[in-house]
Amino acid sequence: MSGKRTDAVPGQFTLVLHSHLPWLAHHGRWPVGEEWLYQSWAASYLPVVDVLRTLAAEGRSHLLTLGITPVLAAQLDDPHCLAGMHHWLGNWQLRADEAAKAGNRALGAHEHRLAAAALAEFERNWRHGAAPVWRQLLDGDVIELLGGPLAHPFQPLLDERLREFQLREGLTDARLRWGHAPSGIWAPECGFTPGMEQVYADAGVTHFMVDGPALRGDTTLGRPVRESPVLAFGRDLTVSYRVWSPKSGYPGHGAYRDFHHYDHATGLKPARVTGKTVAGPDKAPYDPDLAAAQIGRDVEDFVQTVRERLIAESARIGRPALVVAAFDTELYGHWWHEGPQWLAQVLRALPEAGITVGTLADARDRGFVGDPVPLADSSWGSGKDWRVWAGDQVRDLVELNSEIVRLALDTADKMRAGAPTGRDPVADQLLREAILTVSSDWAFMVSKDSAAGYARDRAHQHAHAVREIAGAVEAGQLARAHELAAGWAVADGVFPALDARRLRVTPAEGPR
């Protein structure tokens, strides 16, 4: 940055990254399926971790708050996905070589360097799973980890028993995977309805994320929710939208690599954005040096924006203020090719500008806490309400979810009433399939018309599994039920520690 400022700025800045993909293993490859996982892994998760590890080696800590959903964490540790990722990285390098041989030497050389570095990093640190990678960052106090419910359900629309079960099992999964039970969570889609705060408190959660409008734009402090001790931290849209919003943001600059335009022979992305109205074939070739110069300007702009926001908000509330910017992790690298480079430079530049950087847990511990707030129904989706997951476009999925959850819970209750006390693989798989049915991703993809057919197919496939297993149980065909559960578990054996016995009993069955 030019003109560095070292005078201290009041308050704290917190960057929150939310990492999530639905369960994609064994459910298609291209254009939607495992390819989505491997692209995000290569373009975002590998380079973002490399940034964090590099900054940690410089003696930096408490850099950001990183949410990793249990369903994504499971895929990053899954043997099938690890083998698939290794193959994908090798194929990326071959595609880069093909581009060079076809005459696009600059593109081929650039992509070959990236692919070779990613392959080396994967083989050195990720080959046996991501859990050791995250644990190293946690143990070094480089990041705060946010957990969440198992498969990213839109919680306000979910039956309370399954909502509670998914949250507790998600926190258990984190503890088993990383040796650490998160105290904070990323509430899927930032969805909230009154009463959820008590479920959080009962599960040991101390803080969670909401979008700025849920706190009526006053996101300068964490706010206890209603009568609970659980804090809601709100995303500052003034700062967050500087990077990315529904209409603008840094990744749209003409110098950056264009996400949407492909070289169809190799699947690589050869062009820069050039201009918002420029058609794909007319876009200029990507120039890494041009992009690098723009990164510096955008880093300076962001640091200045944060600085001004902290000063102004601290003056407005009469005490040091908190500013939280939050984004999907996949923005950094997958959607915005230069995002990891920008991230590394920003995390160095913020302290140089006198800005205190910390995690959400730091903000809680440092007393960035205000008065209780009567938090109402909200999300970070379109309209900041529930329309994306409950609107007319997805009414059929809402009804499907309700039917399948009711069937799964009723069947699990009947099985438990007359079953021995040991683990029951049929009940476990029944709940796995119900949990995958109600993933918030399917309604989101339909509402946004993004691979809507794939999303509907996935929801109905998992629903079919629930109906098949439940039907066999209801008919007393227990051998058939075990056969079906084992068959579905081949593709959907995610969360092997999931235990249906931990599903809260209904009031009619007895105490908790």
Rosetta blueprint (number, residue, H / E / L):
1 M L
2 S L
3 G L
4 K L
5 R L
6 T L
7 D L
8 A L
9 V L
10 P L
11 G L
12 Q E
13 F E
14 T E
15 L E
16 V E
17 L E
18 H E
19 S E
20 H L
21 L L
22 P L
23 W L
24 L L
25 A L
26 H L
27 H L
28 G L
29 R L
30 W L
31 P L
32 V L
33 G L
34 E H
35 E H
36 W H
37 L H
38 Y H
39 Q H
40 S H
41 W H
42 A H
43 A H
44 S H
45 Y H
46 L H
47 P H
48 V H
49 V H
50 D H
51 V H
52 L H
53 R H
54 T H
55 L H
56 A H
57 A H
58 E L
59 G L
60 R L
61 S L
62 H L
63 L L
64 L E
65 T E
66 L E
67 G E
68 I E
69 T L
70 P H
71 V H
72 L H
73 A H
74 A H
75 Q H
76 L H
77 D H
78 D L
79 P H
80 H H
81 C H
82 L H
83 A H
84 G H
85 M H
86 H H
87 H H
88 W H
89 L H
90 G H
91 N H
92 W H
93 Q H
94 L H
95 R H
96 A H
97 D H
98 E H
99 A H
100 A H
101 K H
102 A L
103 G L
104 N L
105 R H
106 A H
107 L H
108 G H
109 A H
110 H H
111 E H
112 H H
113 R H
114 L H
115 A H
116 A H
117 A H
118 A H
119 L H
120 A H
121 E H
122 F H
123 E H
124 R H
125 N H
126 W H
127 R L
128 H L
129 G L
130 A L
131 A H
132 P H
133 V H
134 W H
135 R H
136 Q H
137 L H
138 L H
139 D H
140 G L
141 D L
142 V L
143 I E
144 E E
145 L E
146 L E
147 G E
148 G L
149 P L
150 L L
151 A L
152 H L
153 P E
154 F L
155 Q H
156 P H
157 L H
158 L L
159 D L
160 E H
161 R H
162 L H
163 R H
164 E H
165 F H
166 Q H
167 L H
168 R H
169 E H
170 G H
171 L H
172 T H
173 D H
174 A H
175 R H
176 L H
177 R H
178 W H
179 G L
180 H L
181 A L
182 P L
183 S L
184 G E
185 I E
186 W L
187 A L
188 P H
189 E H
190 C H
191 G L
192 F E
193 T L
194 P L
195 G L
196 M H
197 E H
198 Q H
199 V H
200 Y H
201 A H
202 D H
203 A L
204 G L
205 V L
206 T L
207 H E
208 F E
209 M E
210 V E
211 D L
212 G H
213 P H
214 A H
215 L H
216 R L
217 G L
218 D L
219 T L
220 T L
221 L L
222 G E
223 R E
224 P E
225 V E
226 R L
227 E L
228 S L
229 P L
230 V L
231 L E
232 A E
233 F E
234 G E
235 R L
236 D L
237 L H
238 T H
239 V H
240 S H
241 Y H
242 R H
243 V H
244 W E
245 S L
246 P L
247 K L
248 S L
249 G E
250 Y H
251 P H
252 G H
253 H L
254 G L
255 A L
256 Y L
257 R E
258 D L
259 F L
260 H L
261 H L
262 Y L
263 D E
264 H L
265 A L
266 T L
267 G L
268 L E
269 K L
270 P L
271 A E
272 R E
273 V L
274 T L
275 G L
276 K L
277 T L
278 V L
279 A L
280 G H
281 P H
282 D H
283 K L
284 A L
285 P E
286 Y L
287 D L
288 P H
289 D H
290 L H
291 A H
292 A H
293 A H
294 Q H
295 I H
296 G H
297 R H
298 D H
299 V H
300 E H
301 D H
302 F H
303 V H
304 Q H
305 T H
306 V H
307 R H
308 E H
309 R H
310 L H
311 I H
312 A H
313 E H
314 S H
315 A H
316 R H
317 I H
318 G L
319 R L
320 P L
321 A L
322 L E
323 V E
324 V E
325 A E
326 A E
327 F E
328 D E
329 T H
330 E H
331 L H
332 Y E
333 G L
334 H L
335 W L
336 W E
337 H L
338 E L
339 G H
340 P H
341 Q H
342 W H
343 L H
344 A H
345 Q H
346 V H
347 L H
348 R H
349 A H
350 L H
351 P H
352 E H
353 A L
354 G L
355 I L
356 T L
357 V E
358 G L
359 T L
360 L H
361 A H
362 D H
363 A H
364 R H
365 D H
366 R L
367 G L
368 F L
369 V E
370 G L
371 D L
372 P L
373 V E
374 P L
375 L L
376 A L
377 D L
378 S E
379 S L
380 W L
381 G L
382 S H
383 G H
384 K H
385 D L
386 W L
387 R H
388 V H
389 W H
390 A H
391 G L
392 D H
393 Q H
394 V H
395 R H
396 D H
397 L H
398 V H
399 E H
400 L H
401 N H
402 S H
403 E H
404 I H
405 V H
406 R H
407 L H
408 A H
409 L H
410 D H
411 T H
412 A H
413 D H
414 K H
415 M H
416 R H
417 A H
418 G L
419 A L
420 P L
421 T L
422 G L
423 R L
424 D L
425 P H
426 V H
427 A H
428 D H
429 Q H
430 L H
431 L H
432 R H
433 E H
434 A H
435 I H
436 L H
437 T H
438 V L
439 S E
440 S H
441 D H
442 W H
443 A H
444 F H
445 M H
446 V H
447 S H
448 K L
449 D L
450 S L
451 A L
452 A H
453 G H
454 Y H
455 A H
456 R H
457 D H
458 R H
459 A H
460 H H
461 Q H
462 H H
463 A H
464 H H
465 A H
466 V H
467 R H
468 E H
469 I H
470 A H
471 G H
472 A H
473 V H
474 E H
475 A L
476 G L
477 Q L
478 L H
479 A H
480 R H
481 A H
482 H H
483 E H
484 L H
485 A H
486 A H
487 G H
488 W H
489 A H
490 V H
491 A H
492 D H
493 G L
494 V L
495 F L
496 P L
497 A L
498 L L
499 D L
500 A H
501 R H
502 R H
503 L L
504 R L
505 V L
506 T L
507 P H
508 A H
509 E H
510 G L
511 P L
512 R L
